[in-house]
C-alpha cells in the first residue's frame, strides 16, 4: 500500500511492516513484478518511475521520461522490463533492469485494451494506429523483436486479448460496429463474428480459462458464447428483468433488523435504530418466482448509456460465468457453462460495483459500495459485515493467489479478510491503512 510519498510493504499473514520506502513524489500507481522481487511505483505527474527491491532494500532504480511525459507504466511478464507509455500515446519505451538498455515502440493506440501478453510471457500483442488505420504488432518479449505486423479490418479498434493458451488473439471493434476478429499467432484471420448491425455493439469481452469459449457482452443485454473449434456462436444468454423459471434460484439481499413488538414502537425511533443502509446487517433470502428485478431506463441520448452487459468473468475452472447487465445494476447472474443455462441470480440492495472469482475454486466475491462483502459458491451465499469502527464502503476487492484471503479496498483504507476453507468465511479485520 502507499500513503502519499511512502510505499509500505506488509506481511500478508500478520500485516507487520516488512519494508518502508520513500518516493520522490505522490505515488499514483503501484505494481508487483511477476516474481514478487520488485515493486514499481509510477508518478505520472512528474513522468517518473521508481523501482524497489525486496531482496536488496538499499538498491533502487529511477526512470525519468522527461518532456515526453508518462500516462501508463507496467511490468513485462519476466519482471525485468518496464513498459512506459508517453503522453498522447506517441510511443512505448521498454526499459531493461538487467542491461539498462532502452527500446522504443512507435504508434501505440489509445484504446480500451491496447497491450496484451500471452500467459507464458513469450509474446506481446500491441494495437497500433497508423495513417488512420488499425494494425496489430506481435513482439517476442525476450528481445523485443517484431514477429508479425498486420492490419485489422476494424473501423476503430477497441481492444485485443490473447486466449489463455496463447494460440489465438481476439480483437474487437468500437461499440458503433459489432465485430470480433480472431487471429492466429502468425497473423492469419481465423474468423470474424458479427451478431447484428446498425446498433450499439460490443461492451465487454472475456476468455474462459480453458480457452474453449469467448464470451462477448453486448449493448442489447445479451452474452454470446463463441466456441474454439468453429468460432461460431453456440448460445446466447439474455438478462430479462423478470424471472419466471421456477428452476432458477434467486437470492435477494434483505436488511436484517432486530425484531420489534408493535406495542413497544416509539416515535421518533431511538438513535440505535437509525442505522444507515450501508452499515445495517443484511442476509440473503430465496425469492419465490416470478421475480421482478430492479431495472433502469437508460438515457439513450447520452454517451455511454447504462445498458448492456458491462461486466463478465469466468470462474477459474471455466464451469461458471458471472455477468452484470448495466440496466439491471443490482443483479449478478451466474451461468452454468457445462449445461449452458442460468444457474442463480443474486439481487443486492445497492448497485454492484465489482465482482471477482476466487483463483482456486468456484467462489465469487461481490461488493456494492456498502460495508459488506458478499460471497457465493454452489453451496450457497453469505453476506458478511466488515468489522471495525465507523463505515467502511467496499469499493473494490482483490483475491490472494491462494484464495485464502481477500483484500477489501475503500477510498482511503483497506482491510484483509481471511477465509476458512472448511467453515466458509472467517471474519478477521486487517489493519486499516491508506492506499493508492
C-alpha positions, -999 to 999 in steps of 0.1 A, spaced: 0 0 0 11 36 -4 5 68 16 13 99 -4 51 95 -9 56 64 12 54 28 -1 45 3 27 52 -35 23 34 -57 48 34 -94 56 1 -109 44 -4 -132 74 5 -107 102 2 -73 85 36 -64 100 56 -38 81 84 -55 62 98 -26 43 91 12 41 102 32 10 100 69 3 94 80 -33 102 114 -49 65 124 -53 30 112 -46 25 76 -59 -3 72 -84 3 35 -94 20 5 -79 26 -29 -94 45 -61 -83 68 -78 -107 57 -114 -116 82 -130 -93 74 -105 -64 110 -94 -61 105 -58 -73 78 -31 -69 71 -4 -95 59 30 -83 47 54 -110 44 91 -105 26 102 -137 25 139 -130 63 141 -129 70 115 -156 88 93 -131 90 56 -122 109 42 -92 116 6 -87 124 -10 -53 139 -44 -45 127 -65 -16 159 -87 -15 182 -56 -16 164 -27 2 193 -4 -5 190 -9 -43 166 12 -63 161 24 -98 147 57 -112 133 61 -147 126 97 -159 107 101 -191 114 138 -192 95 160 -215 78 130 -232 56 126 -201 40 94 -187 4 81 -188 9 44 -181 35 20 -167 36 -17 -163 58 -48 -160 67 -72 -187 60 -109 -178 96 -116 -170 97 -89 -143 129 -74 -156 115 -49 -182 92 -19 -177 69 -6 -204 62 32 -202 36 48 -224 43 85 -231 18 113 -233 -5 113 -263 5 77 -268 34 88 -290 55 57 -281 61 29 -256 96 29 -240 109 -5 -229 135 -2 -201 156 -32 -191 167 -35 -155 194 -61 -163 212 -45 -193 199 -9 -188 191 -9 -225 161 10 -239 138 1 -268 111 22 -284 79 11 -299 60 36 -320 24 42 -329 6 26 -298 -31 32 -299 -50 47 -270 -79 22 -267 -97 1 -241 -70 -26 -240 -41 -20 -264 -14 -42 -249 -18 -79 -240 8 -106 -231 5 -144 -235 3 -163 -203 37 -179 -208 52 -144 -213 67 -152 -247 48 -128 -268 32 -93 -266 5 -80 -290 1 -43 -294 -27 -23 -310 -14 4 -333 -29 33 -353 -10 45 -384 -23 67 -412 -59 64 -398 -58 26 -400 -56 0 -373 -28 -26 -370 -16 -52 -346 21 -59 -340 33 -91 -322 67 -89 -304 90 -115 -289 94 -105 -253 129 -119 -249 145 -94 -272 115 -72 -282 119 -80 -319 89 -77 -342 75 -111 -351 44 -102 -370 27 -70 -382 -8 -69 -399 -37 -47 -404 -71 -54 -388 -104 -50 -406 -118 -26 -380 -131 10 -381 -117 19 -346 -101 -10 -328 -113 -10 -292 -92 -38 -276 -72 -70 -280 -67 -100 -258 -48 -133 -261 -65 -166 -253 -51 -182 -221 -33 -209 -242 -16 -181 -263 -28 -196 -297 -55 -171 -307 -57 -133 -304 -92 -117 -301 -97 -81 -314 -129 -62 -313 -142 -30 -329 -157 1 -315 -192 -1 -300 -205 15 -332 -195 -15 -352 -203 -51 -340 -172 -71 -350 -150 -97 -333 -119 -109 -352 -98 -140 -342 -62 -141 -354 -36 -168 -351 -1 -162 -338 12 -157 -374 -14 -131 -382 -39 -152 -401 -75 -142 -398 -92 -173 -384 -128 -160 -382 -149 -129 -379 -181 -127 -360 -210 -101 -361 -242 -106 -342 -262 -76 -356 -258 -43 -374 -270 -7 -371 -270 -6 -333 -245 -3 -304 -224 -34 -304 -197 -49 -281 -193 -37 -245 -172 -64 -228 -151 -95 -238 -137 -124 -217 -119 -156 -225 -126 -188 -204 -95 -201 -186 -97 -232 -207 -96 -211 -239 -127 -231 -252 -151 -201 -251 -150 -164 -258 -178 -145 -241 -190 -113 -258 -212 -89 -238 -233 -66 -259 -254 -34 -256 -285 -54 -264 -283 -70 -229 -271 -104 -241 -239 -125 -238 -229 -146 -267 -206 -176 -264 -182 -185 -293 -166 -219 -294 -129 -225 -301 -135 -251 -329 -156 -232 -355 -156 -198 -338 -194 -197 -342 -219 -188 -316 -231 -218 -296 -256 -200 -274 -267 -166 -261 -277 -156 -226 -303 -128 -221 -308 -107 -190 -346 -101 -186 -358 -80 -156 -384 -107 -149 -375 -143 -140 -404 -168 -143 -385 -202 -144 -391 -220 -111 -358 -239 -115 -338 -207 -112 -327 -198 -76 -330 -161 -69 -312 -148 -38 -324 -113 -26 -304 -93 -1 -326 -81 27 -320 -60 58 -316 -79 90 -330 -58 118 -339 -67 154 -374 -80 159 -397 -53 173 -430 -57 191 -458 -34 178 -467 -24 213 -432 -11 220 -427 11 190 -418 47 198 -417 78 177 -392 92 169 -373 59 168 -344 55 192 -310 65 178 -298 29 179 -323 20 152 -314 49 129 -287 29 112 -278 39 76 -284 12 49 -246 8 42 -239 -2 78 -270 -22 86 -266 -60 87 -282 -80 59 -289 -115 48 -299 -134 17 -335 -147 12 -346 -171 -15 -373 -153 -36 -403 -172 -50 -408 -169 -87 -419 -149 -106 -394 -123 -96 -391 -88 -109 -356 -73 -107 -349 -36 -103 -342 -21 -136 -332 13 -150 -344 30 -181 -312 40 -199 -307 75 -213 -301 66 -249 -295 102 -259 -263 104 -239 -228 89 -244 -220 56 -226 -256 48 -217 -261 25 -187 -273 -5 -207 -258 -38 -219 -235 -63 -203 -207 -43 -189 -191 -69 -166 -184 -106 -172 -159 -131 -158 -154 -169 -159 -146 -189 -128 -111 -205 -126 -124 -239 -136 -144 -225 -165 -176 -241 -151 -194 -208 -143 -198 -173 -159 -208 -143 -139 -223 -113 -156 -239 -79 -149 -264 -61 -171 -259 -24 -166 -295 -15 -168 -303 -41 -141 -274 -29 -119 -282 -46 -86 -282 -82 -100 -253 -106 -106 -262 -135 -130 -243 -168 -126 -245 -192 -156 -237 -229 -157 -214 -233 -187 -215 -271 -187 -253 -271 -192 -254 -237 -209 -282 -224 -187 -288 -198 -159 -278 -212 -126 -286 -185 -100 -293 -148 -97 -282 -126 -68 -300 -93 -63 -283 -68 -40 -298 -38 -22 -273 -15 -40 -258 -15 -75 -230 -40 -79 -196 -22 -83 -173 -52 -88 -171 -90 -86 -142 -113 -88 -138 -151 -88 -116 -170 -63 -85 -181 -83 -86 -216 -68 -123 -226 -67 -157 -215 -79 -163 -189 -53 -175 -154 -62 -169 -122 -42 -191 -92 -48 -190 -56 -35 -216 -28 -38 -200 1 -20 -216 -9 13 -196 -20 43 -203 -57 35 -187 -83 12 -208 -110 -4 -196 -145 -12 -213 -170 -34 -205 -206 -42 -226 -236 -55 -232 -244 -18 -249 -210 -11 -242 -174 -5 -235 -152 26 -234 -115 34 -206 -105 58 -203 -72 76 -168 -57 76 -158 -54 113 -144 -22 126 -153 13 138 -174 35 115 -184 30 80 -162 11 56 -175 13 20 -160 -16 0 -154 -1 -35 -132 -29 -49 -117 -62 -39 -87 -84 -48 -82 -121 -41 -49 -136 -28 -35 -160 -54 -40 -189 -29 -77 -180 -24 -73 -179 14 -77 -142 18 -94 -112 3 -83 -76 2 -112 -51 6 -105 -16 -6 -123 17 2 -113 52 -9 -86 57 18 -84 24 37 -81 -13 32 -86 -44 53 -78 -81 48 -105 -108 51 -92 -143 59 -113 -172 48 -116 -206 64 -120 -232 37 -138 -256 59 -163 -233 76 -168 -207 49 -156 -173 59 -136 -163 90 -141 -126 95 -108 -111 106 -101 -75 101 -67 -64 89 -50 -32 99 -65 -2 81 -42 20 61 -43 44 33 -36 31 -2 -34 43 -38 
